[in-house]
Amino acid sequence: MTRKMIDDDTFQMSNADLKEEQHNLKERATILETVVSQGEAKERIMQQFREEVRRFAELQIDDEEALR
């Protein structure tokens, strides 16, 4: 616009479009961050579960009464 290659109306429309796109991208980024965070939390829970299963699998208990 400073070089007079586009007029003020065109600049304003383009600027408005870019602001809207920027807003939409920020919203999308927030959603994706939430999804990633939830996925990481689920992965931590699964890892803890695997660890518990591993510990039970490694138990060597010969006495049947102890299992009750």
Secondary structure, 3 states (H helix, E strand, C coil): CCCCCCCHHHHHHHHHHHHHHHHHHHHHHHHHHHHHHHHHHHHHHHHHHHHHHHHHHHCCCCCHHHHC
